[in-house]
Amino acid sequence: MIFSKKIKLSSLFENAVDMHNHVLPNIDDGADDLNTSLSLINEYRALGYSKIIATPHTMSDYYPNTNKTILAALNLLNTELKNQNINDIEIKAASEYMIDPEFEAMIDSNSPLLTYKNNHILVEMSYLRESDNLNEVLYKLQLKNYQPILAHPERYSFYLDNFEKFYALKKNGVKLQLNMLALTDHYGRKIQKIAKRLLKEDMYDYVGIDTHRMEHLNKVGDIKISKKMQDSIKLLLNNNDSLF
């Protein structure tokens, strides 16, 4: 039997961009203080990353962040990096917006949203049920010249037995972002299976770690992938560059 040679996923990270993480201090369920943020950033550097777009949650019930709170946390972190002469990594900020009534109201009122380059915007849903007015909200975003990127689609339990939902999202112009740890059984084997199928069918557009704590970066550092998968991940990492 011939086995395909596997490589470490981290070998692809030289000067890479991570476009989904929660490294800003004391702002959501990610880094709980500045020291934790710095530890995470140093691990990103060790993995080879040179750019990070932090994406703290904006979620009315739990993390009611605003542009002001997010940019203040970003400034705090960047100031400390400068104080410590850490200048080989750049950090910007966007947000991961929960698709809920408050987010829809923000769109309707033309509130300024924190986006990636070229108005690309990261959105998410509950893992247990599809957001109310999902299609309407996605349509409204596009009407206002935003490009929605759905975070970690492989993790939405209500889609796992209905692959047609993913095709419908793509048909409606939504871009999809893979969580790297979904390539392992970190979230469960069913999610791993869906993630690999989405990757095989070239359904993903971007890839992020979705770092909340050091465990996530350590696990990503241990992931091994096939040569065939390597080419797909390289493409997604190249796409990440366009968001910074």
C-alpha positions as CSV (number, residue, x, y, z in Angstrom):
1,M,0.0,0.0,0.0
2,I,1.3,3.5,-0.9
3,F,0.8,6.1,1.7
4,S,0.8,9.8,0.7
5,K,3.4,11.7,2.5
6,K,2.1,14.2,5.1
7,I,3.7,17.5,6.1
8,K,3.2,19.8,9.1
9,L,0.5,22.3,8.4
10,S,2.7,24.9,10.1
11,S,5.3,24.6,7.3
12,L,2.9,26.7,5.2
13,F,2.8,29.6,7.7
14,E,5.9,31.6,6.6
15,N,4.7,35.3,6.6
16,A,1.1,34.1,6.8
17,V,-2.0,36.1,7.7
18,D,-4.5,34.9,10.3
19,M,-7.9,36.4,9.6
20,H,-9.9,35.0,12.5
21,N,-8.8,35.0,16.2
22,H,-9.6,36.4,19.6
23,V,-6.2,37.7,20.7
24,L,-7.2,41.2,21.8
25,P,-7.1,41.6,25.6
26,N,-10.2,41.5,27.9
27,I,-12.8,42.1,25.2
28,D,-14.5,38.7,24.6
29,D,-14.0,35.0,25.3
30,G,-10.4,35.0,24.0
31,A,-7.4,36.6,25.8
32,D,-8.4,37.7,29.2
33,D,-5.5,40.2,29.8
34,L,-2.6,41.9,28.0
35,N,-0.1,39.3,29.1
36,T,-2.2,36.5,27.6
37,S,-2.4,38.5,24.4
38,L,1.3,38.8,24.2
39,S,1.9,35.1,24.8
40,L,-0.5,34.3,22.0
41,I,1.2,36.8,19.7
42,N,4.6,35.3,20.5
43,E,3.3,31.8,19.6
44,Y,2.0,33.2,16.3
45,R,5.5,34.5,15.6
46,A,7.0,31.2,16.4
47,L,4.6,29.5,14.0
48,G,5.7,31.9,11.2
49,Y,2.8,34.4,11.1
50,S,3.7,38.0,10.3
51,K,0.2,39.5,10.2
52,I,-2.9,39.1,12.3
53,I,-6.4,40.5,11.9
54,A,-8.0,40.2,15.3
55,T,-11.8,39.6,15.2
56,P,-13.4,39.9,18.6
57,H,-17.0,39.0,18.9
58,T,-19.7,41.6,18.5
59,M,-22.7,39.8,20.1
60,S,-25.4,41.8,21.8
61,D,-26.2,39.3,24.5
62,Y,-22.6,38.6,25.6
63,Y,-20.0,40.8,24.0
64,P,-21.6,44.1,23.0
65,N,-18.4,45.5,21.5
66,T,-18.3,48.6,19.4
67,N,-15.7,50.0,17.1
68,K,-14.5,52.1,20.0
69,T,-13.9,49.2,22.4
70,I,-12.3,47.1,19.8
71,L,-9.9,49.8,18.5
72,A,-9.0,50.7,22.1
73,A,-8.0,47.1,22.8
74,L,-6.0,47.0,19.5
75,N,-4.2,50.2,20.4
76,L,-3.3,48.8,23.9
77,L,-1.8,45.6,22.4
78,N,0.1,47.4,19.6
79,T,1.5,49.9,22.1
80,E,2.8,47.1,24.3
81,L,4.3,45.3,21.3
82,K,6.1,48.6,20.4
83,N,7.3,49.0,24.0
84,Q,8.8,45.5,23.9
85,N,10.4,46.1,20.5
86,I,8.3,43.4,18.8
87,N,8.2,44.7,15.2
88,D,8.1,41.5,13.1
89,I,4.3,41.1,13.3
90,E,1.5,43.5,12.3
91,I,-1.9,43.5,14.0
92,K,-5.1,45.0,12.7
93,A,-8.7,44.6,13.8
94,A,-12.1,43.7,12.3
95,S,-14.9,42.0,14.2
96,E,-16.9,38.7,14.1
97,Y,-20.5,39.8,14.0
98,M,-23.3,37.6,15.3
99,I,-26.2,37.7,12.9
100,D,-28.9,38.8,15.3
101,P,-31.6,41.6,15.4
102,E,-29.1,44.1,16.8
103,F,-26.7,43.5,13.9
104,E,-29.5,43.8,11.4
105,A,-30.4,47.1,13.0
106,M,-26.8,48.3,12.7
107,I,-27.0,47.5,9.0
108,D,-30.3,49.3,8.5
109,S,-29.0,52.4,10.3
110,N,-25.8,52.5,8.3
111,S,-23.7,52.2,11.5
112,P,-20.0,51.9,10.7
113,L,-18.8,48.3,10.8
114,L,-15.3,46.9,11.4
115,T,-14.4,45.1,8.3
116,Y,-11.4,43.5,6.5
117,K,-10.0,45.2,3.4
118,N,-12.5,46.0,0.6
119,N,-15.5,45.8,2.9
120,H,-15.2,42.0,3.5
121,I,-17.0,41.3,6.8
122,L,-16.9,38.2,9.1
123,V,-20.3,37.0,10.4
124,E,-21.4,34.0,12.5
125,M,-24.5,32.3,13.8
126,S,-25.3,30.2,16.9
127,Y,-24.0,26.7,16.6
128,L,-27.5,25.3,17.4
129,R,-29.9,27.1,15.1
130,E,-29.9,29.2,12.0
131,S,-30.2,32.9,12.6
132,D,-33.6,34.4,12.0
133,N,-33.7,36.4,8.7
134,L,-30.3,35.0,7.7
135,N,-30.8,35.4,4.0
136,E,-32.3,38.8,4.4
137,V,-29.4,40.0,6.5
138,L,-26.8,38.6,4.0
139,Y,-28.7,40.3,1.2
140,K,-28.8,43.6,3.0
141,L,-25.0,43.4,3.5
142,Q,-24.4,42.9,-0.1
143,L,-26.8,45.7,-1.1
144,K,-24.7,48.0,1.0
145,N,-21.5,46.8,-0.7
146,Y,-20.3,44.5,2.0
147,Q,-18.9,41.0,1.2
148,P,-20.1,38.6,3.9
149,I,-17.7,35.8,5.0
150,L,-19.4,33.1,7.1
151,A,-17.1,32.0,9.9
152,H,-16.6,28.2,10.4
153,P,-19.6,26.9,8.5
154,E,-18.5,23.3,9.2
155,R,-19.4,23.9,12.9
156,Y,-23.1,24.7,12.5
157,S,-24.9,21.5,13.6
158,F,-28.1,22.3,11.7
159,Y,-26.2,22.2,8.4
160,L,-24.2,19.0,8.9
161,D,-26.9,16.7,7.5
162,N,-27.9,19.0,4.7
163,F,-24.9,19.8,2.5
164,E,-27.2,21.7,0.1
165,K,-27.2,24.5,2.6
166,F,-23.5,25.1,1.8
167,Y,-24.2,25.2,-1.9
168,A,-27.0,27.7,-1.4
169,L,-24.8,30.0,0.6
170,K,-22.1,30.0,-2.1
171,K,-24.8,30.5,-4.8
172,N,-25.9,33.6,-2.9
173,G,-22.4,35.1,-2.9
174,V,-21.4,34.2,0.6
175,K,-17.7,33.3,1.2
176,L,-16.8,30.6,3.6
177,Q,-14.0,30.4,6.2
178,L,-12.4,27.2,7.4
179,N,-11.4,26.8,11.0
180,M,-8.0,25.0,10.9
181,L,-8.8,22.8,13.9
182,A,-11.8,21.3,12.1
183,L,-9.2,19.4,10.0
184,T,-8.7,17.3,13.2
185,D,-11.3,15.8,15.6
186,H,-11.0,18.8,17.9
187,Y,-14.7,19.7,17.3
188,G,-15.7,16.1,16.7
189,R,-15.4,13.6,13.9
190,K,-18.6,14.6,12.1
191,I,-17.4,18.2,11.8
192,Q,-14.0,17.0,10.7
193,K,-15.6,15.0,7.9
194,I,-17.7,18.0,6.7
195,A,-14.7,20.3,6.8
196,K,-12.7,17.9,4.6
197,R,-15.5,17.5,2.2
198,L,-15.9,21.3,1.9
199,L,-12.2,21.6,1.4
200,K,-12.1,18.9,-1.3
201,E,-15.0,20.5,-3.2
202,D,-13.2,23.9,-3.1
203,M,-16.0,25.5,-1.1
204,Y,-13.8,27.5,1.2
205,D,-12.4,30.9,0.5
206,Y,-10.4,31.7,3.6
207,V,-8.8,29.9,6.5
208,G,-8.4,31.0,10.1
209,I,-7.3,29.5,13.4
210,D,-10.1,31.0,15.5
211,T,-7.6,31.2,18.4
212,H,-9.1,31.7,21.8
213,R,-6.3,30.3,23.9
214,M,-2.8,28.8,23.7
215,E,-4.2,25.3,23.3
216,H,-5.5,26.1,19.9
217,L,-2.2,27.4,18.6
218,N,-0.4,24.4,20.1
219,K,-2.8,22.0,18.4
220,V,-2.5,23.7,15.0
221,G,1.3,23.4,15.3
222,D,0.9,19.6,15.5
223,I,-1.5,19.2,12.5
224,K,-0.2,17.1,9.6
225,I,-1.9,17.2,6.2
226,S,-1.6,15.4,2.9
227,K,0.1,16.8,-0.2
228,K,-3.3,17.1,-1.8
229,M,-4.7,19.1,1.1
230,Q,-1.5,21.2,1.2
231,D,-2.3,22.8,-2.2
232,S,-5.8,23.7,-1.0
233,I,-4.6,25.3,2.2
234,K,-1.9,27.3,0.4
235,L,-4.6,28.8,-1.8
236,L,-6.7,29.8,1.2
237,L,-3.7,31.3,3.0
238,N,-2.9,33.3,-0.2
239,N,-6.5,34.5,-0.2
240,N,-6.1,35.7,3.4
241,D,-3.4,38.1,2.2
242,S,-6.1,40.1,0.3
243,L,-8.0,40.8,3.5
244,F,-5.1,42.6,5.4
